[in-house]
Amino acid sequence: MLYRGSCHCGDVKFEAEGDLQGVMACNCSICQRKGALMWFVPRDHMTLLTPDENLATYLFNKHVIRHRFCKRCGIHPFGEGVHPNGTAMAAINVRCLEDVDIDALPVTHYDGRSH
């Protein structure tokens, strides 16, 4: 299924395609503060519909995940990284997707604080 998403102000818009059957809640220092619920798809299943220049990137710790956020409103719609098998991945913040019943999705809790 194709999902559309955006930041709050609309300067960042994207589409992601895949089977959204659940989300991950991570308790690492940044995810806990953002309150993001993440859905992972191969990066080539996500299309940025607005200029990349509308996004800023935050790196921390091991610098393996590019935390992307809107330069204007500060919302974090997705992150980018590489799966251990070498596949480029996008971590979509489902709170930024349109027409998704978040309460109906099962949540897997990940202990990112310990990794």
N, CA, C and O atoms as a Tinker XYZ file with bonds, in Angstrom:
   460  protein
     1  N      0.840000   -1.177000    0.000000    73     2
     2  CA     0.000000    0.000000    0.000000    64     1     3
     3  C      0.888000    1.244000    0.000000    63     2     4     5
     4  O      1.983000    1.239000    0.561000    81     3
     5  N      0.406000    2.291000   -0.627000    73     3     6
     6  CA     1.136000    3.549000   -0.694000    64     5     7
     7  C      0.607000    4.506000    0.369000    63     6     8     9
     8  O     -0.597000    4.740000    0.466000    81     7
     9  N      1.519000    5.052000    1.158000    73     7    10
    10  CA     1.169000    6.001000    2.217000    64     9    11
    11  C      1.801000    7.348000    1.892000    63    10    12    13
    12  O      2.900000    7.417000    1.343000    81    11
    13  N      1.091000    8.411000    2.239000    73    11    14
    14  CA     1.619000    9.767000    2.096000    64    13    15
    15  C      1.876000   10.334000    3.486000    63    14    16    17
    16  O      1.152000   10.046000    4.439000    81    15
    17  N      2.921000   11.145000    3.577000    73    15    18
    18  CA     3.239000   11.748000    4.858000    64    17    19
    19  C      3.855000   13.117000    4.678000    63    18    20    21
    20  O      4.226000   13.517000    3.574000    81    19
    21  N      3.957000   13.830000    5.795000    73    19    22
    22  CA     4.547000   15.164000    5.755000    64    21    23
    23  C      4.955000   15.590000    7.156000    63    22    24    25
    24  O      4.609000   14.959000    8.155000    81    23
    25  N      5.702000   16.682000    7.189000    73    23    26
    26  CA     5.974000   17.351000    8.456000    64    25    27
    27  C      4.745000   18.190000    8.801000    63    26    28    29
    28  O      3.726000   18.080000    8.119000    81    27
    29  N      4.809000   19.009000    9.823000    73    27    30
    30  CA     3.664000   19.826000   10.233000    64    29    31
    31  C      3.372000   20.964000    9.260000    63    30    32    33
    32  O      2.212000   21.207000    8.925000    81    31
    33  N      4.409000   21.662000    8.805000    73    31    34
    34  CA     4.194000   22.834000    7.947000    64    33    35
    35  C      4.000000   22.485000    6.476000    63    34    36    37
    36  O      3.531000   23.320000    5.702000    81    35
    37  N      4.352000   21.264000    6.079000    73    35    38
    38  CA     4.188000   20.838000    4.696000    64    37    39
    39  C      5.400000   21.048000    3.811000    63    38    40    41
    40  O      5.357000   20.719000    2.626000    81    39
    41  N      6.483000   21.588000    4.355000    73    39    42
    42  CA     7.695000   21.771000    3.554000    64    41    43
    43  C      8.372000   20.444000    3.212000    63    42    44    45
    44  O      9.156000   20.372000    2.266000    81    43
    45  N      8.071000   19.394000    3.979000    73    43    46
    46  CA     8.601000   18.057000    3.713000    64    45    47
    47  C      7.420000   17.131000    3.467000    63    46    48    49
    48  O      6.581000   16.925000    4.344000    81    47
    49  N      7.366000   16.580000    2.264000    73    47    50
    50  CA     6.317000   15.621000    1.903000    64    49    51
    51  C      6.984000   14.406000    1.289000    63    50    52    53
    52  O      8.006000   14.516000    0.611000    81    51
    53  N      6.393000   13.250000    1.533000    73    51    54
    54  CA     6.979000   12.016000    1.028000    64    53    55
    55  C      5.900000   10.963000    0.848000    63    54    56    57
    56  O      4.776000   11.111000    1.329000    81    55
    57  N      6.262000    9.901000    0.150000    73    55    58
    58  CA     5.428000    8.712000    0.018000    64    57    59
    59  C      6.265000    7.515000    0.419000    63    58    60    61
    60  O      7.477000    7.489000    0.208000    81    59
    61  N      5.608000    6.529000    0.999000    73    59    62
    62  CA     6.277000    5.279000    1.357000    64    61    63
    63  C      5.356000    4.131000    0.983000    63    62    64    65
    64  O      4.147000    4.183000    1.207000    81    63
    65  N      5.947000    3.101000    0.413000    73    63    66
    66  CA     5.161000    1.950000   -0.008000    64    65    67
    67  C      5.607000    0.721000    0.767000    63    66    68    69
    68  O      6.799000    0.461000    0.927000    81    67
    69  N      4.615000   -0.032000    1.245000    73    67    70
    70  CA     4.920000   -1.250000    1.971000    64    69    71
    71  C      3.715000   -1.743000    2.735000    63    70    72    73
    72  O      2.612000   -1.210000    2.611000    81    71
    73  N      3.947000   -2.766000    3.522000    73    71    74
    74  CA     2.905000   -3.412000    4.312000    64    73    75
    75  C      3.067000   -2.972000    5.764000    63    74    76    77
    76  O      3.916000   -3.492000    6.488000    81    75
    77  N      2.262000   -2.027000    6.176000    73    75    78
    78  CA     2.351000   -1.464000    7.528000    64    77    79
    79  C      1.559000   -2.338000    8.491000    63    78    80    81
    80  O      0.352000   -2.166000    8.658000    81    79
    81  N      2.261000   -3.281000    9.124000    73    79    82
    82  CA     1.596000   -4.209000   10.044000    64    81    83
    83  C      1.914000   -3.927000   11.501000    63    82    84    85
    84  O      1.297000   -4.510000   12.392000    81    83
    85  N      2.857000   -3.051000   11.754000    73    83    86
    86  CA     3.238000   -2.728000   13.123000    64    85    87
    87  C      4.322000   -1.674000   13.130000    63    86    88    89
    88  O      4.881000   -1.327000   12.089000    81    87
    89  N      4.610000   -1.172000   14.313000    73    87    90
    90  CA     5.604000   -0.120000   14.467000    64    89    91
    91  C      6.550000   -0.462000   15.611000    63    90    92    93
    92  O      6.279000   -1.348000   16.422000    81    91
    93  N      7.664000    0.262000   15.656000    73    91    94
    94  CA     8.637000    0.068000   16.716000    64    93    95
    95  C      8.747000    1.346000   17.540000    63    94    96    97
    96  O      8.843000    2.445000   16.993000    81    95
    97  N      8.732000    1.189000   18.845000    73    95    98
    98  CA     8.997000    2.288000   19.771000    64    97    99
    99  C     10.350000    2.008000   20.412000    63    98   100   101
   100  O     10.541000    0.970000   21.046000    81    99
   101  N     11.270000    2.923000   20.247000    73    99   102
   102  CA    12.627000    2.766000   20.772000    64   101   103
   103  C     12.801000    3.691000   21.973000    63   102   104   105
   104  O     12.260000    4.796000   21.998000    81   103
   105  N     13.553000    3.235000   22.960000    73   103   106
   106  CA    13.765000    4.050000   24.156000    64   105   107
   107  C     15.155000    4.689000   24.199000    63   106   108   109
   108  O     15.611000    5.105000   25.264000    81   107
   109  N     15.834000    4.770000   23.041000    73   107   110
   110  CA    17.130000    5.450000   23.050000    64   109   111
   111  C     16.902000    6.933000   23.347000    63   110   112   113
   112  O     15.766000    7.407000   23.340000    81   111
   113  N     17.969000    7.646000   23.603000    73   111   114
   114  CA    17.840000    9.028000   24.057000    64   113   115
   115  C     17.096000    9.921000   23.068000    63   114   116   117
   116  O     16.326000   10.784000   23.491000    81   115
   117  N     17.300000    9.741000   21.776000    73   115   118
   118  CA    16.630000   10.629000   20.823000    64   117   119
   119  C     15.205000   10.176000   20.524000    63   118   120   121
   120  O     14.299000   11.007000   20.454000    81   119
   121  N     14.993000    8.879000   20.348000    73   119   122
   122  CA    13.635000    8.391000   20.039000    64   121   123
   123  C     12.675000    8.654000   21.195000    63   122   124   125
   124  O     11.518000    9.016000   20.979000    81   123
   125  N     13.149000    8.475000   22.395000    73   123   126
   126  CA    12.298000    8.728000   23.554000    64   125   127
   127  C     11.863000   10.192000   23.592000    63   126   128   129
   128  O     10.706000   10.486000   23.889000    81   127
   129  N     12.768000   11.095000   23.296000    73   127   130
   130  CA    12.434000   12.517000   23.319000    64   129   131
   131  C     11.532000   12.925000   22.153000    63   130   132   133
   132  O     10.679000   13.801000   22.302000    81   131
   133  N     11.723000   12.284000   20.985000    73   131   134
   134  CA    10.892000   12.607000   19.817000    64   133   135
   135  C      9.505000   11.993000   19.915000    63   134   136   137
   136  O      8.545000   12.543000   19.376000    81   135
   137  N      9.389000   10.867000   20.592000    73   135   138
   138  CA     8.101000   10.180000   20.670000    64   137   139
   139  C      7.703000    9.518000   19.367000    63   138   140   141
   140  O      6.519000    9.289000   19.120000    81   139
   141  N      8.673000    9.211000   18.539000    73   139   142
   142  CA     8.395000    8.629000   17.232000    64   141   143
   143  C      7.992000    7.161000   17.341000    63   142   144   145
   144  O      8.459000    6.433000   18.217000    81   143
   145  N      7.123000    6.751000   16.438000    73   143   146
   146  CA     6.793000    5.342000   16.230000    64   145   147
   147  C      7.280000    5.013000   14.827000    63   146   148   149
   148  O      6.799000    5.591000   13.852000    81   147
   149  N      8.224000    4.094000   14.717000    73   147   150
   150  CA     8.925000    3.884000   13.463000    64   149   151
   151  C      8.445000    2.647000   12.704000    63   150   152   153
   152  O      8.127000    1.612000   13.289000    81   151
   153  N      8.406000    2.794000   11.387000    73   151   154
   154  CA     8.095000    1.722000   10.444000    64   153   155
   155  C      9.248000    1.684000    9.448000    63   154   156   157
   156  O      9.561000    2.693000    8.816000    81   155
   157  N      9.866000    0.544000    9.311000    73   155   158
   158  CA    11.055000    0.417000    8.482000    64   157   159
   159  C     10.714000   -0.138000    7.105000    63   158   160   161
   160  O     10.038000   -1.159000    6.979000    81   159
   161  N     11.198000    0.557000    6.075000    73   159   162
   162  CA    11.025000    0.116000    4.693000    64   161   163
   163  C     12.356000    0.293000    3.971000    63   162   164   165
   164  O     13.160000    1.138000    4.365000    81   163
   165  N     12.604000   -0.494000    2.914000    73   163   166
   166  CA    13.792000   -0.221000    2.102000    64   165   167
   167  C     13.745000    1.224000    1.605000    63   166   168   169
   168  O     12.679000    1.729000    1.254000    81   167
   169  N     14.887000    1.877000    1.576000    73   167   170
   170  CA    14.936000    3.307000    1.216000    64   169   171
   171  C     14.347000    3.564000   -0.159000    63   170   172   173
   172  O     13.771000    4.626000   -0.396000    81   171
   173  N     14.484000    2.608000   -1.069000    73   171   174
   174  CA    13.929000    2.823000   -2.403000    64   173   175
   175  C     12.409000    2.652000   -2.444000    63   174   176   177
   176  O     11.802000    2.791000   -3.506000    81   175
   177  N     11.787000    2.352000   -1.296000    73   175   178
   178  CA    10.326000    2.309000   -1.184000    64   177   179
   179  C      9.777000    3.627000   -0.636000    63   178   180   181
   180  O      8.573000    3.764000   -0.420000    81   179
   181  N     10.662000    4.586000   -0.415000    73   179   182
   182  CA    10.254000    5.905000    0.049000    64   181   183
   183  C     10.696000    6.946000   -0.972000    63   182   184   185
   184  O     11.833000    6.930000   -1.442000    81   183
   185  N      9.781000    7.850000   -1.307000    73   183   186
   186  CA    10.081000    8.905000   -2.273000    64   185   187
   187  C      9.860000   10.259000   -1.618000    63   186   188   189
   188  O      8.774000   10.543000   -1.113000    81   187
   189  N     10.879000   11.080000   -1.628000    73   187   190
   190  CA    10.767000   12.445000   -1.131000    64   189   191
   191  C     10.130000   13.286000   -2.234000    63   190   192   193
   192  O     10.637000   13.320000   -3.355000    81   191
   193  N      9.029000   13.962000   -1.931000    73   191   194
   194  CA     8.277000   14.729000   -2.924000    64   193   195
   195  C      8.630000   16.211000   -2.927000    63   194   196   197
   196  O      8.179000   16.954000   -3.799000    81   195
   197  N      9.415000   16.637000   -1.979000    73   195   198
   198  CA     9.820000   18.033000   -1.854000    64   197   199
   199  C     11.347000   18.092000   -1.888000    63   198   200   201
   200  O     11.997000   17.059000   -1.726000    81   199
   201  N     11.932000   19.260000   -2.090000    73   199   202
   202  CA    13.392000   19.351000   -2.181000    64   201   203
   203  C     14.097000   18.867000   -0.904000    63   202   204   205
   204  O     13.664000   19.153000    0.213000    81   203
   205  N     15.174000   18.141000   -1.102000    73   203   206
   206  CA    15.982000   17.666000    0.026000    64   205   207
   207  C     16.516000   18.841000    0.849000    63   206   208   209
   208  O     16.801000   18.692000    2.037000    81   207
   209  N     16.648000   19.993000    0.223000    73   207   210
   210  CA    17.142000   21.186000    0.915000    64   209   211
   211  C     16.205000   21.640000    2.031000    63   210   212   213
   212  O     16.611000   22.421000    2.891000    81   211
   213  N     14.957000   21.163000    2.032000    73   211   214
   214  CA    14.006000   21.516000    3.092000    64   213   215
   215  C     14.264000   20.740000    4.380000    63   214   216   217
   216  O     13.663000   21.022000    5.417000    81   215
   217  N     15.162000   19.760000    4.304000    73   215   218
   218  CA    15.476000   18.913000    5.456000    64   217   219
   219  C     16.846000   19.236000    6.024000    63   218   220   221
   220  O     17.756000   19.647000    5.304000    81   219
   221  N     16.974000   19.043000    7.317000    73   219   222
   222  CA    18.273000   19.074000    7.988000    64   221   223
   223  C     18.540000   17.660000    8.496000    63   222   224   225
   224  O     17.633000   16.830000    8.560000    81   223
   225  N     19.778000   17.399000    8.853000    73   223   226
   226  CA    20.182000   16.072000    9.312000    64   225   227
   227  C     20.876000   16.190000   10.655000    63   226   228   229
   228  O     21.711000   17.070000   10.868000    81   227
   229  N     20.516000   15.289000   11.554000    73   227   230
   230  CA    21.173000   15.228000   12.856000    64   229   231
   231  C     21.818000   13.859000   13.001000    63   230   232   233
   232  O     21.162000   12.837000   12.802000    81   231
   233  N     23.092000   13.834000   13.345000    73   231   234
   234  CA    23.838000   12.600000   13.604000    64   233   235
   235  C     24.342000   12.641000   15.036000    63   234   236   237
   236  O     24.731000   13.697000   15.533000    81   235
   237  N     24.335000   11.498000   15.694000    73   235   238
   238  CA    24.915000   11.434000   17.034000    64   237   239
   239  C     25.400000   10.016000   17.294000    63   238   240   241
   240  O     25.185000    9.121000   16.477000    81   239
   241  N     26.043000    9.817000   18.413000    73   239   242
   242  CA    26.548000    8.520000   18.840000    64   241   243
   243  C     27.428000    7.906000   17.753000    63   242   244   245
   244  O     28.503000    8.435000   17.470000    81   243
   245  N     27.006000    6.821000   17.148000    73   243   246
   246  CA    27.825000    6.111000   16.159000    64   245   247
   247  C     27.664000    6.653000   14.739000    63   246   248   249
   248  O     28.324000    6.165000   13.821000    81   247
   249  N     26.817000    7.631000   14.544000    73   247   250
   250  CA    26.581000    8.265000   13.238000    64   249   251
   251  C     26.111000    7.273000   12.179000    63   250   252   253
   252  O     26.460000    7.418000   11.007000    81   251
   253  N     25.335000    6.282000   12.564000    73   251   254
   254  CA    24.857000    5.290000   11.599000    64   253   255
   255  C     23.449000    5.594000   11.099000    63   254   256   257
   256  O     23.040000    5.064000   10.065000    81   255
   257  N     22.702000    6.432000   11.806000    73   255   258
   258  CA    21.355000    6.809000   11.388000    64   257   259
   259  C     21.330000    8.311000   11.138000    63   258   260   261
   260  O     21.750000    9.106000   11.979000    81   259
   261  N     20.831000    8.678000    9.968000    73   259   262
   262  CA    20.672000   10.094000    9.625000    64   261   263
   263  C     19.263000   10.495000   10.043000    63   262   264   265
   264  O     18.296000   10.159000    9.360000    81   263
   265  N     19.141000   11.197000   11.138000    73   263   266
   266  CA    17.849000   11.663000   11.649000    64   265   267
   267  C     17.491000   12.925000   10.869000    63   266   268   269
   268  O     18.132000   13.962000   11.036000    81   267
   269  N     16.469000   12.838000   10.018000    73   267   270
   270  CA    16.085000   13.943000    9.146000    64   269   271
   271  C     14.923000   14.708000    9.761000    63   270   272   273
   272  O     14.009000   14.106000   10.325000    81   271
   273  N     14.953000   16.027000    9.655000    73   271   274
   274  CA    13.865000   16.835000   10.196000    64   273   275
   275  C     13.679000   18.086000    9.348000    63   274   276   277
   276  O     14.602000   18.533000    8.666000    81   275
   277  N     12.481000   18.640000    9.400000    73   275   278
   278  CA    12.140000   19.829000    8.628000    64   277   279
   279  C     12.881000   21.045000    9.186000    63   278   280   281
   280  O     12.874000   21.286000   10.393000    81   279
   281  N     13.512000   21.798000    8.304000    73   279   282
   282  CA    14.226000   23.007000    8.726000    64   281   283
   283  C     13.280000   24.077000    9.256000    63   282   284   285
   284  O     13.682000   24.921000   10.057000    81   283
   285  N     12.038000   24.047000    8.816000    73   283   286
   286  CA    11.092000   25.093000    9.200000    64   285   287
   287  C     10.351000   24.770000   10.493000    63   286   288   289
   288  O     10.364000   25.578000   11.422000    81   287
   289  N      9.704000   23.605000   10.573000    73   287   290
   290  CA     8.869000   23.310000   11.749000    64   289   291
   291  C      9.529000   22.345000   12.735000    63   290   292   293
   292  O      9.042000   22.187000   13.855000    81   291
   293  N     10.633000   21.695000   12.337000    73   291   294
   294  CA    11.374000   20.834000   13.248000    64   293   295
   295  C     10.850000   19.416000   13.390000    63   294   296   297
   296  O     11.418000   18.625000   14.142000    81   295
   297  N      9.779000   19.078000   12.684000    73   295   298
   298  CA     9.211000   17.730000   12.798000    64   297   299
   299  C     10.127000   16.710000   12.136000    63   298   300   301
   300  O     10.736000   16.978000   11.101000    81   299
   301  N     10.212000   15.529000   12.758000    73   299   302
   302  CA    11.053000   14.426000   12.290000    64   301   303
   303  C     10.184000   13.397000   11.558000    63   302   304   305
   304  O      9.588000   12.538000   12.209000    81   303
   305  N     10.095000   13.460000   10.214000    73   303   306
   306  CA     9.253000   12.503000    9.507000    64   305   307
   307  C      9.915000   11.163000    9.217000    63   306   308   309
   308  O      9.223000   10.160000    9.041000    81   307
   309  N     11.249000   11.130000    9.164000    73   307   310
   310  CA    11.923000    9.863000    8.871000    64   309   311
   311  C     13.409000    9.960000    9.193000    63   310   312   313
   312  O     13.959000   11.040000    9.410000    81   311
   313  N     14.027000    8.800000    9.215000    73   311   314
   314  CA    15.467000    8.690000    9.345000    64   313   315
   315  C     15.970000    7.766000    8.255000    63   314   316   317
   316  O     15.183000    7.068000    7.616000    81   315
   317  N     17.271000    7.758000    8.040000    73   315   318
   318  CA    17.863000    6.910000    7.010000    64   317   319
   319  C     19.084000    6.206000    7.575000    63   318   320   321
   320  O     19.848000    6.776000    8.355000    81   319
   321  N     19.249000    4.966000    7.169000    73   319   322
   322  CA    20.389000    4.191000    7.618000    64   321   323
   323  C     20.579000    2.976000    6.734000    63   322   324   325
   324  O     19.968000    2.859000    5.672000    81   323
   325  N     21.431000    2.076000    7.184000    73   323   326
   326  CA    21.717000    0.856000    6.437000    64   325   327
   327  C     21.497000   -0.335000    7.357000    63   326   328   329
   328  O     22.039000   -0.387000    8.461000    81   327
   329  N     20.698000   -1.289000    6.896000    73   327   330
   330  CA    20.446000   -2.535000    7.627000    64   329   331
   331  C     21.758000   -3.320000    7.690000    63   330   332   333
   332  O     22.597000   -3.168000    6.802000    81   331
   333  N     21.956000   -4.151000    8.711000    73   331   334
   334  CA    23.178000   -4.958000    8.779000    64   333   335
   335  C     23.444000   -5.800000    7.522000    63   334   336   337
   336  O     24.590000   -6.158000    7.251000    81   335
   337  N     22.386000   -6.119000    6.751000    73   335   338
   338  CA    22.593000   -6.902000    5.528000    64   337   339
   339  C     23.013000   -6.026000    4.344000    63   338   340   341
   340  O     23.207000   -6.531000    3.238000    81   339
   341  N     23.154000   -4.708000    4.575000    73   339   342
   342  CA    23.612000   -3.799000    3.537000    64   341   343
   343  C     22.521000   -3.040000    2.807000    63   342   344   345
   344  O     22.823000   -2.188000    1.971000    81   343
   345  N     21.260000   -3.325000    3.099000    73   343   346
   346  CA    20.142000   -2.650000    2.443000    64   345   347
   347  C     19.943000   -1.252000    3.021000    63   346   348   349
   348  O     19.854000   -1.083000    4.237000    81   347
   349  N     19.874000   -0.255000    2.145000    73   347   350
   350  CA    19.548000    1.106000    2.595000    64   349   351
   351  C     18.106000    1.110000    3.087000    63   350   352   353
   352  O     17.213000    0.601000    2.410000    81   351
   353  N     17.880000    1.687000    4.271000    73   351   354
   354  CA    16.561000    1.660000    4.901000    64   353   355
   355  C     16.094000    3.073000    5.242000    63   354   356   357
   356  O     16.890000    3.990000    5.445000    81   355
   357  N     14.764000    3.208000    5.296000    73   355   358
   358  CA    14.136000    4.423000    5.810000    64   357   359
   359  C     13.326000    4.029000    7.031000    63   358   360   361
   360  O     12.597000    3.037000    7.009000    81   359
   361  N     13.451000    4.799000    8.086000    73   359   362
   362  CA    12.656000    4.606000    9.298000    64   361   363
   363  C     11.602000    5.704000    9.288000    63   362   364   365
   364  O     11.884000    6.854000    9.626000    81   363
   365  N     10.393000    5.339000    8.900000    73   363   366
   366  CA     9.304000    6.300000    8.738000    64   365   367
   367  C      8.621000    6.520000   10.083000    63   366   368   369
   368  O      8.255000    5.560000   10.761000    81   367
   369  N      8.451000    7.772000   10.467000    73   367   370
   370  CA     7.699000    8.099000   11.676000    64   369   371
   371  C      6.214000    8.048000   11.306000    63   370   372   373
   372  O      5.708000    8.960000   10.652000    81   371
   373  N      5.515000    6.985000   11.722000    73   371   374
   374  CA     4.118000    6.807000   11.305000    64   373   375
   375  C      3.214000    7.911000   11.837000    63   374   376   377
   376  O      2.104000    8.087000   11.335000    81   375
   377  N      3.656000    8.647000   12.825000    73   375   378
   378  CA     2.864000    9.785000   13.309000    64   377   379
   379  C      2.775000   10.889000   12.246000    63   378   380   381
   380  O      1.947000   11.793000   12.358000    81   379
   381  N      3.621000   10.815000   11.225000    73   379   382
   382  CA     3.604000   11.795000   10.140000    64   381   383
   383  C      2.835000   11.304000    8.916000    63   382   384   385
   384  O      2.737000   12.031000    7.927000    81   383
   385  N      2.290000   10.097000    8.956000    73   383   386
   386  CA     1.541000    9.555000    7.821000    64   385   387
   387  C      0.080000    9.967000    7.886000    63   386   388   389
   388  O     -0.487000   10.115000    8.968000    81   387
   389  N     -0.518000   10.148000    6.725000    73   387   390
   390  CA    -1.938000   10.483000    6.622000    64   389   391
   391  C     -2.781000    9.214000    6.715000    63   390   392   393
   392  O     -2.373000    8.151000    6.247000    81   391
   393  N     -3.946000    9.335000    7.314000    73   391   394
   394  CA    -4.967000    8.279000    7.307000    64   393   395
   395  C     -4.482000    6.940000    7.859000    63   394   396   397
   396  O     -4.828000    5.885000    7.327000    81   395
   397  N     -3.691000    6.981000    8.913000    73   395   398
   398  CA    -3.240000    5.755000    9.579000    64   397   399
   399  C     -3.790000    5.762000   10.998000    63   398   400   401
   400  O     -3.603000    6.725000   11.741000    81   399
   401  N     -4.467000    4.680000   11.368000    73   399   402
   402  CA    -4.985000    4.529000   12.731000    64   401   403
   403  C     -3.865000    3.965000   13.599000    63   402   404   405
   404  O     -3.697000    2.749000   13.701000    81   403
   405  N     -3.115000    4.846000   14.212000    73   403   406
   406  CA    -1.952000    4.436000   14.999000    64   405   407
   407  C     -2.348000    3.511000   16.144000    63   406   408   409
   408  O     -1.615000    2.576000   16.465000    81   407
   409  N     -3.488000    3.759000   16.758000    73   407   410
   410  CA    -3.926000    2.938000   17.890000    64   409   411
   411  C     -4.212000    1.495000   17.496000    63   410   412   413
   412  O     -4.235000    0.616000   18.357000    81   411
   413  N     -4.429000    1.234000   16.209000    73   411   414
   414  CA    -4.718000   -0.121000   15.750000    64   413   415
   415  C     -3.451000   -0.914000   15.430000    63   414   416   417
   416  O     -3.526000   -2.115000   15.172000    81   415
   417  N     -2.296000   -0.261000   15.442000    73   415   418
   418  CA    -1.048000   -0.934000   15.084000    64   417   419
   419  C     -0.369000   -1.540000   16.307000    63   418   420   421
   420  O     -0.257000   -0.886000   17.344000    81   419
   421  N      0.086000   -2.787000   16.191000    73   419   422
   422  CA     0.859000   -3.353000   17.296000    64   421   423
   423  C      2.212000   -2.650000   17.409000    63   422   424   425
   424  O      2.829000   -2.292000   16.405000    81   423
   425  N      2.656000   -2.462000   18.641000    73   423   426
   426  CA     3.914000   -1.768000   18.908000    64   425   427
   427  C      4.922000   -2.758000   19.479000    63   426   428   429
   428  O      4.648000   -3.442000   20.466000    81   427
   429  N      6.088000   -2.825000   18.848000    73   427   430
   430  CA     7.210000   -3.604000   19.359000    64   429   431
   431  C      8.150000   -2.635000   20.057000    63   430   432   433
   432  O      8.550000   -1.627000   19.475000    81   431
   433  N      8.500000   -2.930000   21.287000    73   431   434
   434  CA     9.398000   -2.055000   22.049000    64   433   435
   435  C     10.833000   -2.535000   21.875000    63   434   436   437
   436  O     11.134000   -3.716000   22.053000    81   435
   437  N     11.712000   -1.603000   21.526000    73   435   438
   438  CA    13.120000   -1.903000   21.306000    64   437   439
   439  C     13.953000   -1.167000   22.349000    63   438   440   441
   440  O     13.769000    0.030000   22.571000    81   439
   441  N     14.864000   -1.886000   22.983000    73   439   442
   442  CA    15.709000   -1.302000   24.020000    64   441   443
   443  C     16.951000   -0.660000   23.402000    63   442   444   445
   444  O     18.059000   -1.180000   23.527000    81   443
   445  N     16.749000    0.468000   22.739000    73   443   446
   446  CA    17.856000    1.186000   22.130000    64   445   447
   447  C     18.777000    1.834000   23.146000    63   446   448   449
   448  O     19.936000    2.116000   22.843000    81   447
   449  N     18.280000    2.068000   24.332000    73   447   450
   450  CA    19.082000    2.672000   25.397000    64   449   451
   451  C     20.277000    1.784000   25.753000    63   450   452   453
   452  O     21.329000    2.284000   26.150000    81   451
   453  N     20.112000    0.474000   25.612000    73   451   454
   454  CA    21.170000   -0.469000   25.985000    64   453   455
   455  C     22.126000   -0.783000   24.840000    63   454   456   457
   456  O     23.072000   -1.549000   25.025000    81   455
   457  N     21.899000   -0.209000   23.668000    73   455   458
   458  CA    22.746000   -0.545000   22.508000    64   457   459
   459  C     23.557000    0.630000   22.061000    63   458   460
   460  O     24.321000    0.523000   21.102000    81   459
